[in-house]
Amino acid sequence: MATRVTQGMINTQLMRNLNANLARLDHTQGQLATGRKINKPSDDPVGISYAMRYRSEISANSQYGENVDSAISWLEITDSTLNQASNVIQRLRELTIQASNGTNPQTALDAIDSEVSQLYEQLIVIGNSEFNGKHIFNGQMTENPPYTSETAGDTLTDSGNIKFEIGVGVKIDANVSGETIFGNPDDIDNAFKVMNDLRTALKAGDFTTINNSIGRLDSRINKFLEVRADVGAKMNRVQLSQGRLEDININLQSLQSKVEDADMAQLITTLKTDENVYQASLSIGAKIIRPSLIDFLR
């Protein structure tokens, strides 16, 4: 038995097809406007899961990148400060060699003592160096300056490490404790104690102590070089990590783009096709629903 097709059924089917064509046109326009082929989870349930994962990894990678930048800045200021301290100790050594000449009168030793006193105060300033409001040579006690002029030689700085996470499960110590640089209170080559002993010897004209100070300073200079070499090695490692993170970020962004970004040329072509289909649907629909009761009575 044949099914009777009524005008109402034709109109309903026409509206259904028009709405479908319009929805497809709207979807294509939405992708073209945003430049993305996934604008809501229903667009691509599988793709959205990959997109969310890539976004999460990019966010984590960005944080590691910020940590690397902070670590590099900390190591750079540490190396620069160590260089300043090395210059002070090297100048001190020159003065000590000059003072060790047994023919120097007391007036000459007093003049050298005056400069040594200034170098001592400068080394205190260097030992209390700050970066972003944090004292870099006092371990994790960054809010406290480690040295004072009166007690520098007897100061034991905090030995806690400041770690920066530069990758998944990868952390690096970026700080150096003051005792590693200037010496422990018990070290014979403690920089501050050497300077204090030298000043006392200069005032007393004690050439034996002055001569012994040269070897103590050489020992401290060698330790300075070791610390700077370690800081340089850490800097190289962090910079390598920085390059690796940049490469990972580029790869993740490329993968994210493949999942989320729309093909603009294809979208424009599809949009024109959808527009033509919709316009054709309207034109055909207008012809289908044109007859009315008046047309039948004519």
URBEL-V427955 format. One record per backbone hydrogen bond with DSSP energy under -1.0 kcal/mol. NH is the residue of the N-H (numbers start at 1). CO is the residue of the C=O. E is the energy in kcal/mol with one decimal. If there is no record, write none. Layout:
nh:NH co:CO e:E
nh:NH co:CO e:E
This chain:
nh:10 co:6 e:-1.9
nh:11 co:7 e:-2.6
nh:12 co:8 e:-2.5
nh:13 co:9 e:-2.6
nh:14 co:10 e:-2.4
nh:15 co:11 e:-2.4
nh:16 co:12 e:-2.3
nh:17 co:13 e:-2.4
nh:18 co:14 e:-2.7
nh:19 co:15 e:-2.7
nh:20 co:16 e:-2.1
nh:21 co:17 e:-2.5
nh:22 co:18 e:-2.6
nh:23 co:19 e:-2.6
nh:24 co:20 e:-2.1
nh:25 co:21 e:-2.1
nh:26 co:22 e:-2.7
nh:27 co:23 e:-2.4
nh:28 co:24 e:-2.1
nh:29 co:25 e:-2.4
nh:30 co:26 e:-2.3
nh:31 co:27 e:-2.0
nh:32 co:28 e:-2.2
nh:33 co:29 e:-2.4
nh:34 co:30 e:-2.0
nh:35 co:31 e:-2.2
nh:37 co:260 e:-3.2
nh:43 co:40 e:-2.3
nh:48 co:44 e:-2.8
nh:49 co:45 e:-1.0
nh:50 co:46 e:-1.5
nh:51 co:47 e:-2.7
nh:52 co:48 e:-2.5
nh:53 co:49 e:-1.7
nh:54 co:50 e:-2.7
nh:55 co:51 e:-2.5
nh:56 co:52 e:-2.3
nh:57 co:53 e:-2.4
nh:58 co:54 e:-2.6
nh:59 co:55 e:-2.4
nh:60 co:56 e:-2.3
nh:61 co:57 e:-2.5
nh:62 co:58 e:-2.2
nh:63 co:59 e:-1.8
nh:64 co:60 e:-2.3
nh:65 co:61 e:-2.1
nh:66 co:62 e:-2.1
nh:67 co:63 e:-2.3
nh:68 co:64 e:-2.4
nh:69 co:65 e:-2.2
nh:70 co:66 e:-2.2
nh:71 co:67 e:-2.6
nh:72 co:68 e:-2.8
nh:73 co:69 e:-2.3
nh:74 co:70 e:-2.5
nh:75 co:71 e:-2.7
nh:76 co:72 e:-2.6
nh:77 co:73 e:-2.3
nh:78 co:74 e:-2.1
nh:79 co:75 e:-2.7
nh:80 co:76 e:-2.4
nh:81 co:77 e:-2.2
nh:82 co:78 e:-2.6
nh:83 co:79 e:-2.0
nh:84 co:80 e:-1.7
nh:85 co:81 e:-2.5
nh:86 co:82 e:-2.7
nh:87 co:83 e:-2.1
nh:88 co:84 e:-1.8
nh:89 co:85 e:-2.5
nh:90 co:86 e:-2.7
nh:91 co:87 e:-2.3
nh:92 co:88 e:-2.3
nh:93 co:89 e:-2.3
nh:94 co:90 e:-2.0
nh:95 co:91 e:-2.2
nh:96 co:92 e:-2.3
nh:97 co:93 e:-2.5
nh:98 co:94 e:-2.2
nh:99 co:95 e:-2.6
nh:100 co:96 e:-1.7
nh:104 co:101 e:-2.1
nh:109 co:105 e:-1.8
nh:110 co:106 e:-2.6
nh:111 co:107 e:-1.8
nh:112 co:108 e:-2.1
nh:113 co:109 e:-2.6
nh:114 co:110 e:-1.8
nh:115 co:111 e:-1.5
nh:116 co:112 e:-2.6
nh:117 co:113 e:-2.2
nh:118 co:114 e:-1.4
nh:119 co:115 e:-2.4
nh:120 co:116 e:-2.3
nh:121 co:117 e:-1.8
nh:122 co:118 e:-2.2
nh:123 co:119 e:-2.4
nh:124 co:120 e:-1.6
nh:125 co:121 e:-2.0
nh:126 co:122 e:-2.3
nh:127 co:123 e:-2.5
nh:128 co:124 e:-1.3
nh:129 co:126 e:-1.7
nh:131 co:134 e:-2.6
nh:134 co:131 e:-1.2
nh:135 co:142 e:-3.0
nh:136 co:129 e:-1.8
nh:141 co:138 e:-1.9
nh:142 co:140 e:-1.5
nh:144 co:141 e:-1.5
nh:152 co:148 e:-1.3
nh:154 co:151 e:-1.3
nh:155 co:152 e:-1.3
nh:164 co:172 e:-2.1
nh:166 co:170 e:-2.1
nh:170 co:167 e:-1.7
nh:172 co:164 e:-1.9
nh:174 co:162 e:-2.4
nh:178 co:137 e:-1.8
nh:181 co:177 e:-1.2
nh:182 co:178 e:-3.4
nh:183 co:179 e:-1.1
nh:187 co:184 e:-1.4
nh:190 co:187 e:-1.5
nh:191 co:182 e:-2.6
nh:194 co:190 e:-2.8
nh:195 co:191 e:-1.8
nh:196 co:192 e:-2.3
nh:197 co:193 e:-2.9
nh:198 co:194 e:-2.3
nh:199 co:195 e:-2.4
nh:200 co:196 e:-2.2
nh:201 co:197 e:-2.4
nh:202 co:198 e:-2.7
nh:203 co:199 e:-2.1
nh:204 co:200 e:-1.7
nh:205 co:201 e:-1.1
nh:206 co:201 e:-2.5
nh:207 co:205 e:-1.2
nh:210 co:206 e:-1.8
nh:211 co:207 e:-2.5
nh:212 co:208 e:-2.1
nh:213 co:209 e:-1.6
nh:216 co:212 e:-1.5
nh:217 co:213 e:-2.5
nh:218 co:214 e:-2.3
nh:219 co:215 e:-2.0
nh:220 co:216 e:-1.8
nh:221 co:217 e:-2.7
nh:222 co:218 e:-2.1
nh:223 co:219 e:-1.5
nh:224 co:220 e:-2.1
nh:225 co:221 e:-2.2
nh:226 co:222 e:-1.8
nh:227 co:223 e:-2.3
nh:228 co:224 e:-2.6
nh:229 co:225 e:-2.2
nh:230 co:226 e:-2.0
nh:231 co:227 e:-2.5
nh:232 co:228 e:-2.4
nh:233 co:229 e:-2.1
nh:234 co:230 e:-2.2
nh:235 co:231 e:-2.3
nh:236 co:232 e:-2.2
nh:237 co:233 e:-2.1
nh:238 co:234 e:-2.7
nh:239 co:235 e:-2.5
nh:240 co:236 e:-2.1
nh:241 co:237 e:-2.1
nh:242 co:238 e:-2.2
nh:243 co:239 e:-2.0
nh:244 co:240 e:-2.1
nh:245 co:241 e:-2.6
nh:246 co:242 e:-2.0
nh:247 co:243 e:-2.0
nh:248 co:244 e:-2.5
nh:249 co:245 e:-2.5
nh:250 co:246 e:-2.0
nh:251 co:247 e:-2.2
nh:252 co:248 e:-2.7
nh:253 co:249 e:-2.4
nh:254 co:250 e:-2.0
nh:255 co:251 e:-2.3
nh:256 co:252 e:-2.7
nh:257 co:253 e:-2.3
nh:258 co:254 e:-2.0
nh:259 co:255 e:-1.6
nh:260 co:256 e:-2.9
nh:261 co:257 e:-1.7
nh:262 co:35 e:-2.0
nh:267 co:263 e:-2.6
nh:268 co:264 e:-2.5
nh:269 co:265 e:-1.9
nh:270 co:266 e:-2.8
nh:271 co:267 e:-3.0
nh:272 co:268 e:-2.2
nh:273 co:269 e:-2.0
nh:274 co:270 e:-2.9
nh:275 co:271 e:-2.6
nh:276 co:272 e:-2.2
nh:277 co:273 e:-2.4
nh:278 co:274 e:-2.5
nh:279 co:275 e:-2.7
nh:280 co:276 e:-2.5
nh:281 co:277 e:-2.3
nh:282 co:278 e:-2.3
nh:283 co:279 e:-2.2
nh:284 co:280 e:-2.7
nh:285 co:281 e:-2.6
nh:286 co:282 e:-2.2
nh:287 co:283 e:-1.2
nh:288 co:284 e:-1.9
nh:289 co:285 e:-2.3
nh:296 co:292 e:-1.4
nh:297 co:293 e:-1.6
